[in-house]
């Protein structure tokens, strides 16, 4: 297996077989469905184009091997809208778009924010600032434009004391969403508070 993984750039199909499909096939079926989450498939398109053409991407691996996953395994993969991702996967996967501005998504995000701000340490920080949880949640929901990544990072920074509650009273302007790690630095722009700029 280690040999296959060491040659993953030259032969990603063998690495995928050895590290993912073969171990899954050897597992006893569990007592229910299990999920494999693959985030940001579209970022695999940012590979060196020569390497991507020669070796393929995780998108081509998933498309060519979709039928090989065990029936008890659900695969949830995320990507920004891009036909180079959706076209190859449309035959092996049920593709669904989640609109960040949809009522259902905004309701989910509202519940998430409210649940977080009603627990410590955020509840204490809001009380100390004289802020009401519901009003604060609505303000953050508006600024996040329905993006869980943005809201989660803002709540984390607020909980860690890296920003104050006043950050959400300021005017907003276009910048890139704060990165969670290097791979997210090229996120689409969203409206965020001046105080969240790093």
N, C-alpha and C positions, 0 to 999 in steps of 0.2 A: 504494500500500500504506500509506504513512504516513497518508494521509487516512482510510483505513478504520480504522487503529489509533487515530487521534485520536478517532474517533466510536464506539469500542468499547462504551462504556456505552449509547449510543443504538441501536447496531446491531451487537450482538456476533456475529450470524451472518455479516455481511459481513467483519468482522475475522477471524473464524475461517477463513472461506473463503480470504481473501487471505493470511493469515499462515501457515496450516497446510495446508489441503487442496490449494490450487492449487500451492504449491511441491512438495508430495509427489507430486502427479500428474505433474509435469514431470520428476521424477527418473528416471534409468535404473534399472531394478530392480537392486539390488545382488546380489552373489553369495550371498546368504543372508538370513535374517530379520534385521530390525532392530527395536529396541524403543523405544517412547515411554513414559516413566514420568510419571504424573501423581499427585502425592501429595496426600492430604487433601481429596478431593472434598467431603466433608461440610462443610468450612469455607466453601465457597461458599454454603451455606445461611444463613450468618451475615451475609450482605449485608443492607443495608437492604431490608426486605420489599417495599417499593414498587418499588425498582429491580429486585429479583429477579423480581417479577411482571411488570413492564413489559418488561424486557430479557431475562429468562431467566438461567440460570446455566450454568456449564460442563457441568453434569449434563444439562440439556436439550439443549445443543449436541451433546454426545456421543451422547445417545440418538437424536436426529433424524438424525445423520450417520454412524452406526456403519458402515453399508454403503459409505461413500465412501472409507474408508481403503484404501490399496493392500494387496494380498494379502500382500506381503512384510513389512508392518509389524504388529508385535504391540503392543497397547496394554495396559499394566499400570497400573491405577489403584488407589489405596488410599483407604479411607474407614473411619471407625468404623461399626459396625453402625447403620444407619438406613434405615427403609423409604422415606424420601423420596429416598434415593440409589439403593437397590437396585431399587425398583419401576420407575422409568423406564428403567433400564439392562438389565433382565433379558431383554429380547427381542433386543438387539443384542450382548450380551456374555455370556461364560461367567463367572458369578459364583461365587467360591469364598471361603469364610470361613477365615481363619487364626486358630486358637485359640491365644492366647499361652501357655496352660497345657498345650497338647497335648505329648505325648512328643516328637513330631518337631520341633516348634518349640523346645522346651527343649534338645533335642540339638543343633540348629543353633546356638542361642545359646551353649551350652556350648563347642562347637568354636570359635566366633568368639572368645569370651573367652579360652580357652586359647591360641589362636594369637596374640592380642594380648599377653598377659602373658608369653609366652615370647620376645618380641622386645624389643629396647631401645626406649625407655628403661624400660619397665615391668619387664622382667626384672631389671634392676639395682636398681630401687627395691624390688622384693619381696625380693631377696637381702639388701640392706642392712637391711631390716626383719626379716629372719629368717623370712619367710613362704614357704610352699611354694605353687607356682603352682596345682596342682590343688585344694588346700583353698581358696585365695583365689577361684578360679573358681567353685567350688560356693557359696561365701558370696555372691558378687556375683549369681550366677544366682538364688539364693533371694530376695535383696533386689529384684531387677529384676522379679520375677513374670513372667518371660518377655518383657519389653519390651526390644526392641533399642535403642530410643531412649534409655531410661534407662541401659542397660549401656554403650552407646557414649559417652554424656556422662560417666558416672562414670569410664570408662577414660581419656577425654580429660583430665578434670580431674586424675586421678591422674598421668598422664604429664606434665602441665604444672606439677605441684607445687601445684595449688590445693587439693588435699586429700591427706591422708596415708593410708597403708595401715590405720592404726588406725581410720579412719572406718567400716570395715566390721565392726568388733567391737562397735560400740555397739548398743543397743536401737533398734528401728525404730518409726516411728509414721506416721500418715497425713499426707501433704502432697501438693501437686501436683508432678508430675515436673519436674525442672529444665528450663527452656525452652532450646531450641537457638536459637530466634529468637522474636520476638514472636508469631508465629502459633501457637506451641505452648504458650502460657501457659495455655490452658484444657484441657489434657490431663486425662484421668481420673486420679483419685488412685491412687498406687501406694505400696508400702511402701518407704521409703528411710531411710538412716542420718541421724541428727541432724546429722552433720558435712557433709552435702550440702545442707543448707538454706542458701539465699542470701537 
